[in-house]
Amino acid sequence: MPRPSKGARLQYRTDRGVYIIRDGERRLSTGTSDRREAESALAAYIAQRDRPAGPRDPAQVTVADVLDIYGHEHAPTVRAPARIGYAIGALNPILGSLPVGSINGSVCRRYAATRNKAAGTTRKELGVLQAAVNYCYREGYLTAPVKVTLPDKPAPRDRWLTRDEVAALLRAARRSAKGRHLCRYILTALYSGSRSEVILNLRFMPHVGGGWVDTESGVLYRRAAGEVETKKRTPPVPVPPRLLAHMRRWERMGARHVVEVRGSRVASLKTAWRSVLLDSGIEHCTPHDLRRTACTWLMQAGCDKWAAAGFLGMSLDMLERVYGHHHPDHVRSAVEALSRRLGKAV
């Protein structure tokens, strides 16, 4: 009687000085002597081995399977893969064991109730699940697509900062030992209207990981050369003179990144932002609200909408729908027409 298989496992080969993966008759080298790295290689091997090889009915594939495929194959190709990772981390514990074919409105509503987060957060997470299902269908892992029911889209957030609030935020950042780098982030976000991930990837020389600032010609390139443009547009733009003066000074000081701590790129603003926000006395403000502030200020200043949309990397439709009401010309023609009409009648 044959012995039962022990399954995939690690074995240290003293003659080679590395861990290998044993799985039945298969022997695969992990290429490392570090136990943690070897365990990661084993986990990746098991995930790849158990991944559906061909088109299968959605009832035979779990949510965890499609999220794993999407996370490994598609997430590395996007500008902010961590966001997909956060969503997968939230979805898997609740929905991971369910067959994809069982996903319906009731399951999605239960997920939202279990998560007990803002509707916008839940919508983004379930949107990642929908994108994963669609990807697996397009790539031939699933025989049919499945509709994921999303919560209603919340109203656009209309939070923007006043000049006094911006001044308070900058003062708090300058005083903070751990958040002083936020001064550069705040100025860059307000003057360029760029998204957080763009700003954090900016350097003072071309590189493959993101955009860069040409301080000689005064142009901010929001994405790396050859990087594919997405629906979140990142067009190159001229740097406003005041911001350019700051950036040239930062570069003369030896900075490599626009926003950095001790010469290293800043990966996340969360901890420093919370601390500086608390010290500033400002409530309910996120780093992305600085982009909203730039959009709002442009509209309040009466900037041409087409020019503003191009500068911000935003569609004209989005700009008008979310920020158009701040423009002094918003529905002005209707007000003038009604005034002329009433002027004749009264």
C-alpha positions in Angstrom: 0.0 0.0 0.0 1.6 3.4 -1.0 2.4 5.9 1.7 0.1 8.9 1.9 1.7 12.1 0.4 3.1 14.5 3.0 2.3 17.4 0.7 4.6 20.3 -0.3 7.2 21.1 2.3 10.6 22.5 2.8 13.8 20.6 3.2 17.3 22.0 3.9 20.0 20.6 1.7 23.3 20.9 3.6 25.2 19.9 0.4 23.8 22.9 -1.5 23.3 25.2 1.5 19.7 26.1 0.4 16.2 25.0 1.1 14.3 23.0 -1.5 10.6 22.3 -2.0 9.6 18.7 -1.9 6.2 17.8 -3.4 5.8 14.2 -4.1 8.5 13.4 -6.7 9.2 17.0 -7.5 12.3 18.8 -6.1 12.5 22.6 -6.6 15.2 24.8 -5.2 14.2 28.0 -3.4 17.6 29.5 -4.1 17.9 30.7 -0.5 19.2 29.6 2.9 16.9 32.0 4.7 14.0 30.2 6.3 11.5 33.1 5.9 12.4 33.6 2.2 12.1 29.9 1.7 8.6 29.9 3.3 7.5 32.7 1.0 8.7 30.7 -2.0 6.8 27.6 -0.7 3.6 29.7 -0.3 4.0 31.1 -3.8 4.6 27.6 -5.2 1.5 26.2 -3.5 -0.6 29.1 -4.7 0.6 28.6 -8.3 0.1 24.9 -8.1 -3.4 25.1 -6.8 -4.4 27.8 -9.2 -7.1 26.9 -11.8 -5.3 25.9 -15.0 -8.2 26.3 -17.5 -11.7 27.7 -17.8 -13.8 26.5 -15.0 -17.4 27.1 -13.9 -17.7 29.9 -11.3 -19.2 27.5 -8.9 -16.0 25.5 -8.9 -13.6 28.4 -8.2 -13.4 30.2 -4.9 -13.2 33.9 -4.3 -9.8 33.4 -2.8 -8.6 31.9 -6.1 -9.7 34.8 -8.3 -8.3 37.3 -5.8 -5.0 35.4 -5.8 -4.8 35.4 -9.6 -5.7 39.1 -9.8 -3.2 40.0 -7.1 -0.3 38.1 -8.6 -0.9 38.8 -12.3 -2.6 42.2 -12.5 -1.7 44.2 -9.4 2.0 44.4 -10.2 1.1 46.3 -13.4 -0.8 49.1 -11.8 0.5 52.4 -10.4 -0.7 51.7 -6.8 -0.7 47.9 -6.2 -0.9 48.3 -2.5 -4.5 49.5 -2.8 -5.5 46.2 -4.4 -3.6 44.4 -1.7 -5.5 46.2 1.0 -8.8 45.3 -0.6 -7.8 41.7 -1.0 -6.8 41.6 2.7 -10.3 42.8 3.6 -12.2 40.5 1.2 -10.4 37.2 1.8 -11.3 36.6 5.5 -15.0 37.2 4.8 -15.6 35.9 1.2 -12.5 33.9 0.4 -14.0 30.5 1.0 -17.2 31.1 -1.1 -17.5 29.9 -4.7 -17.5 32.8 -7.1 -20.8 31.6 -8.5 -22.5 32.2 -5.1 -21.8 35.9 -5.1 -25.0 37.8 -5.3 -26.7 40.9 -3.9 -27.4 39.3 -0.6 -23.8 38.1 -0.1 -22.5 41.6 -1.0 -24.8 43.3 1.5 -23.8 40.9 4.2 -20.2 41.7 3.4 -20.9 45.4 3.8 -22.7 44.8 7.1 -19.8 42.6 8.4 -17.1 45.2 7.4 -19.1 48.0 9.0 -17.1 50.6 7.1 -18.0 53.7 5.1 -20.0 52.9 2.0 -17.2 54.3 -0.1 -14.6 51.9 1.4 -16.9 48.9 1.0 -17.7 49.9 -2.6 -13.9 50.1 -3.5 -13.3 46.7 -1.9 -16.2 45.0 -3.8 -15.1 46.9 -6.9 -11.7 45.0 -6.6 -13.6 41.7 -6.4 -15.6 42.7 -9.5 -12.4 43.6 -11.3 -10.8 40.3 -10.2 -13.8 38.3 -11.6 -13.7 40.2 -14.8 -10.0 39.7 -15.2 -10.3 35.9 -14.6 -13.1 35.7 -17.2 -11.1 37.7 -19.8 -8.0 35.6 -19.1 -9.8 32.3 -19.5 -9.9 31.1 -15.8 -13.7 31.4 -15.7 -16.3 30.2 -18.2 -18.7 33.0 -17.3 -18.6 36.4 -15.6 -20.4 37.1 -12.3 -22.0 40.4 -11.3 -20.9 41.9 -8.0 -23.5 44.2 -6.4 -21.8 47.4 -5.2 -23.2 49.8 -2.6 -24.6 53.0 -3.9 -21.9 55.5 -4.8 -21.5 58.1 -2.1 -21.8 61.8 -2.9 -18.4 63.4 -3.9 -16.5 64.7 -0.9 -16.5 68.4 -0.9 -13.8 69.1 1.7 -11.2 71.8 0.8 -8.9 73.8 3.0 -9.0 77.6 3.5 -5.7 79.6 3.3 -5.7 79.8 7.1 -6.0 76.1 7.4 -3.2 75.5 5.0 -1.0 78.0 7.0 -1.9 76.1 10.2 -1.0 72.8 8.6 2.3 74.1 7.4 3.2 75.5 10.8 2.4 72.2 12.5 4.5 70.3 10.0 7.5 72.7 10.4 7.3 72.2 14.2 7.1 68.4 14.0 10.3 66.4 14.3 8.7 63.4 12.6 6.5 65.2 10.1 8.7 68.0 8.8 8.8 66.3 5.4 5.1 67.0 5.0 5.9 70.6 4.3 7.3 69.5 0.9 4.3 67.3 0.3 1.8 70.0 1.2 3.4 72.6 -1.1 3.7 70.2 -4.0 0.1 68.9 -3.6 -1.3 72.4 -3.5 0.7 74.0 -6.3 0.5 71.0 -8.7 -2.8 69.3 -7.7 -1.1 65.9 -8.1 -2.2 62.7 -6.4 -0.4 61.3 -3.4 1.2 58.4 -5.1 2.6 60.6 -7.8 4.2 63.0 -5.4 5.7 60.3 -3.3 7.4 58.8 -6.4 8.8 62.1 -7.6 12.6 62.5 -7.9 14.9 65.1 -9.2 16.1 62.8 -12.0 14.5 60.4 -14.4 13.9 56.9 -13.0 11.8 53.8 -13.7 9.8 54.0 -10.5 7.8 57.1 -11.2 7.9 60.7 -12.3 10.5 63.4 -11.9 11.0 67.2 -11.8 13.2 68.9 -14.4 14.1 72.0 -12.3 16.1 73.4 -15.3 13.2 73.6 -17.7 10.6 73.8 -14.9 8.5 70.8 -15.9 7.0 68.2 -13.6 6.7 64.7 -15.3 4.1 62.8 -13.3 5.0 59.4 -14.6 8.1 57.5 -15.7 9.1 57.5 -19.4 7.3 54.6 -21.1 4.8 54.1 -18.3 1.4 53.4 -19.7 -1.2 56.1 -19.1 -4.3 55.1 -17.1 -7.7 56.6 -16.5 -6.1 58.5 -13.6 -4.3 60.8 -16.0 -0.8 62.0 -15.2 0.2 64.6 -17.8 3.4 66.6 -17.6 2.8 70.1 -16.5 4.8 73.3 -15.9 5.8 73.9 -12.3 4.3 77.0 -10.8 7.1 79.6 -10.2 6.8 79.6 -6.4 6.9 75.8 -6.2 9.8 75.7 -8.7 11.8 78.0 -6.4 11.3 75.6 -3.5 12.1 72.6 -5.6 15.4 74.1 -6.9 16.3 74.9 -3.3 15.5 71.3 -2.2 17.7 70.0 -5.0 20.6 72.3 -4.1 20.3 70.9 -0.6 21.1 67.4 -2.0 17.6 65.9 -2.1 17.0 63.0 -4.4 13.3 62.7 -3.8 10.8 65.6 -3.6 9.5 64.1 -0.4 12.0 62.2 1.7 13.2 61.4 5.1 17.0 61.2 5.6 17.5 60.7 1.9 15.0 57.9 1.6 11.6 57.8 -0.2 8.6 58.2 2.0 6.3 55.1 1.5 3.4 56.3 3.6 2.1 59.6 5.1 -0.3 58.0 7.6 1.6 58.3 10.8 3.1 61.7 10.2 -0.2 63.1 8.8 -2.1 62.1 11.9 0.4 63.7 14.2 0.6 67.0 12.2 -3.2 67.1 11.8 -3.7 66.8 15.5 -1.2 69.6 16.2 -2.7 71.9 13.6 -6.2 71.6 15.2 -7.8 70.9 11.8 -10.5 68.2 11.7 -11.6 65.7 9.0 -8.8 66.3 6.5 -6.8 63.7 4.4 -3.8 64.1 2.2 -6.0 63.8 -0.9 -8.0 66.8 0.4 -5.0 68.9 -0.7 -5.7 67.9 -4.3 -9.3 68.8 -3.8 -8.2 72.1 -2.4 -6.1 72.8 -5.6 -9.1 71.9 -7.7 -11.4 74.2 -5.7 -9.1 77.1 -5.6 -8.7 77.0 -9.4 -12.4 77.1 -9.8 -12.9 79.8 -7.3 -10.3 81.9 -9.1 -12.3 81.6 -12.3 -9.7 79.5 -14.2 -10.7 78.2 -17.6 -12.2 74.8 -17.0 -10.5 73.1 -19.9 -7.1 74.5 -18.9 -7.7 73.4 -15.2 -8.7 69.9 -16.2 -5.6 69.5 -18.3 -3.3 70.8 -15.6 -4.9 68.5 -12.9 -5.0 65.4 -15.1 -8.8 65.2 -14.8 -11.6 64.9 -17.3 -13.6 68.0 -18.0 -16.7 66.1 -17.1 -15.3 65.1 -13.6 -14.1 68.7 -13.0 -17.5 70.2 -13.8 -19.5 67.6 -11.9 -17.5 67.7 -8.7 -16.0 71.2 -8.6 -17.9 73.2 -11.2 -20.2 74.8 -8.6 -17.2 76.7 -7.1 -16.6 78.5 -10.4 -17.9 82.1 -10.5 -19.5 81.4 -13.9 -21.4 78.4 -12.6 -25.0 78.7 -14.0 -24.4 82.4 -14.4 -26.1 82.4 -17.8 -29.2 81.0 -16.3 -29.2 83.6 -13.5 -28.7 86.4 -16.1 -31.4 85.0 -18.4 -33.9 84.8 -15.5 -33.1 88.3 -14.3 -33.7 89.7 -17.8 -37.0 87.9 -18.0 -38.2 89.0 -14.6 -36.9 92.6 -15.2 -39.4 92.9 -18.1 -42.3 91.5 -16.0 -41.8 93.3 -12.8 
